[in-house]
Each structure stands twice: as C-alpha cells, then as structure tokens.
Amino acid sequence: MPVPAPSADARAVVTGASQNIGEGLAIELAARGHNLIVTARRGDVLRALADRIIDQYGVVVEVRPVDLADPTERTKLCDELAARDISILCANAGTATFGPVAALDSAGEKAQVQLNVLGVHDLVLAVLPGMVSRNAGGILISGSAAGNSPIPNNATYAATKAFVNTFSESLRGELKRAGVHVTLLAPGPVRETLPNEHEQSLVEKLIPDFLWISTEYTAKLSLDGLERNKMRIVPGATSKAMSVASGYTPRAIVTPIVGAVYKKLGGG
Ligand SMILES: NC(=O)c1ccc[n+]([C@@H]2O[C@H](COP(=O)([O-])OP(=O)(O)OC[C@H]3O[C@@H](n4cnc5c(N)ncnc54)[C@H](OP(=O)(O)O)[C@@H]3O)[C@@H](O)[C@H]2O)c1
C-alpha cells in the first residue's frame, strides 16, 4: 500500500516547519499536492510560509503555533491530530545543545528531551490508530546520525536521537503489513544555504563545505524514501559512509574521538 495520495480532507503534518528541513518538507509535500498542517513556535514565520505555499501550489495550509516542549500545548495538538485524517506525519522538530551536561542549563536540557523525544513519540501515538484503521499512512521521523553512537559534549541530543532512531526503525518493523510506512531521516549536516564566513556559527565553521547537504534535496529524498517505505534515509555519500562506519566501529573507540570534536562546539 503506497503512502496515501492527496485528498481534500486528509492533511500532511510537518513539525518544525518554520525553517530548514521542516520548511523543505512542507514545500515538497505541497508540490506533491498534499494539504498541510504546519507547526512550530513562531506563528508569524509559519503564516508567511503558508501564504507562499498557498500562492505557489494552491493547497490548503493550516498553521498551528505550538511549543512542543510544553506538555499542555503538545497534548492539545495531539488531541486535534488524533481526531483528524492525517495521511502523513513528518515528526521533524528538534534542537541540540553542545557542551558538558553539568555545565548546561538543566531546564534547557529537559526541554530538549520533551521536544526531541516526546514531541515525536506523543505525535506518532496520536496519529497511529487512525492510520492503522485506514490501513494507510506515512510517518517520517527526523532522527540523526548523532543517534548512532555516544557523543560526549552533545549527550542529551545524541541520547534523544538514539531514542527516535530506534523507535522509528522498530515501529517500521511492526507496521510492515499494516499499510503504514515509517522512514527514519538520519542526516549528517543539512542546511538551506551555506552562509558567508562572517555569519557562520562554530558548528558551520567546523564542518567542511562538501559535507553540507541542501534542505531541498533532503526533503525530496526523504519523501521518496517514505513512499518506498525505506528504513533509513541518509542524504549524501559522505554522510552515508560515515554512518555505516560508525555502525561497525567499537563505541569505546568512536566515543573519545567524537567527544573531542564536539568539545570544540561546546566552547570547551
Ligand atoms: N540540519 C542538520 O544538519 C541536521 C542533522 C541531523 C539531524 N537533524 C534533525 O532534523 C530535524 C530538523 O533539523 P533542522 O536543522 O531543520 O532544525 P532547525 O533549523 O534548528 O529548526 C528546528 C525547527 O524546530 C522548531 N522548534 C524548535 N523548538 C521547538 C519547540 N519547542 N516546539 C516546537 N517547535 C520547535 C523550530 O521552529 P520555531 O523556532 O519557530 O519553534 C524550527 O522550525 C531536527 O530534529 C534535527 O535534530 C538536522
């Protein structure tokens, strides 16, 4: 059973749609004819995106400004989605922090778990019964190559991404015969455009240009992968090779190496 074709009542949902990968997914879904629900915290940015998409593709775009790290706001959105015909869920919103956990703001670390883990898990649980009963649906989860191994100085992020990577790939195994596709997007570095040298963040300065993959390409590849019920999408040959290598290299060897790299990102 393919991912459902666009229909008047069905909605494709994209979380973290206000920029970068989520924005790319929303645009690509609209280009494929899907009516959308887009969500993130910044309602003004979402509304501007919705206007552009409606102008260009003539689809319906509903805007939901929601802080997914807030359990009350998240529950409200989940309740709405559970009652609607959701054909595709792109559980994409996520944030990262860098530095030793002991030195980071604990409220920020907890919010990151709420967003990166429960912001995926709760939304999937909300839409899943409807998809299973219709025998059709697509769930694309934005995990990360960072979830493949321990990363000192990026510990909360790496652990949250290990959760969603494993959740996505496990869920896919359960739903193979239920008509619901589940694909994990586990990218290396992705961004819309490479900024000039003066505007680059430390992360951007430390990652060589050839490793960056565009959001547009990532969105297309991810949705094509979801259509084919691919287990995992890793855009870019270098990221793919690094991802495979990290899967076979003992964690005791990988951990101190990546920890030293990420120490620079935490300003340590
Ligand atoms: N880009 C990469 O290189 C890369 C690599 C590996 C994995 N990933 C994963 O791919 C996903 C998207 O990455 P990205 O680079 O596109 O992220 P990004 O540019 O940092 O954008 C994050 C998105 O999430 C939204 N968001 C942040 N906090 C939120 C909250 N509390 N509640 C609701 N929405 C929130 C943001 O919008 P508002 O600020 O408006 O809320 C924004 O739309 C993430 O899960 C990320 O971990 C990205």
The ligand as a Gaussian input file, in Angstrom:
#p B3LYP/6-31G(d) Opt

LIG

0 1
 N       20.229000      20.256000       9.914000
 C       21.033000      19.274000      10.248000
 O       22.214000      19.317000       9.953000
 C       20.514000      18.048000      10.953000
 C       21.348000      16.942000      11.086000
 C       20.876000      15.815000      11.739000
 C       19.588000      15.791000      12.246000
 N       18.794000      16.882000      12.101000
 C       17.432000      16.828000      12.699000
 O       16.485000      17.224000      11.731000
 C       15.449000      17.995000      12.345000
 C       15.350000      19.361000      11.688000
 O       16.630000      19.959000      11.729000
 P       16.860000      21.461000      11.260000
 O       18.317000      21.677000      11.106000
 O       15.931000      21.773000      10.159000
 O       16.411000      22.224000      12.601000
 P       16.396000      23.794000      12.858000
 O       16.845000      24.553000      11.691000
 O       17.086000      24.013000      14.169000
 O       14.839000      24.046000      13.070000
 C       14.171000      23.461000      14.141000
 C       12.686000      23.584000      13.903000
 O       12.027000      23.107000      15.081000
 C       11.197000      24.156000      15.607000
 N       11.255000      24.094000      17.061000
 C       12.318000      24.309000      17.870000
 N       11.961000      24.224000      19.147000
 C       10.626000      23.946000      19.144000
 C        9.674000      23.747000      20.167000
 N        9.995000      23.841000      21.465000
 N        8.396000      23.475000      19.809000
 C        8.046000      23.399000      18.512000
 N        8.902000      23.577000      17.506000
 C       10.177000      23.844000      17.823000
 C       11.792000      25.444000      15.073000
 O       10.830000      26.449000      14.908000
 P       10.483000      27.576000      15.986000
 O       11.784000      28.172000      16.428000
 O        9.616000      28.514000      15.226000
 O        9.758000      26.860000      17.075000
 C       12.266000      25.006000      13.685000
 O       11.196000      25.047000      12.774000
 C       15.790000      18.073000      13.834000
 O       15.092000      17.068000      14.519000
 C       17.275000      17.818000      13.843000
 O       17.715000      17.268000      15.072000
 C       19.223000      18.014000      11.476000

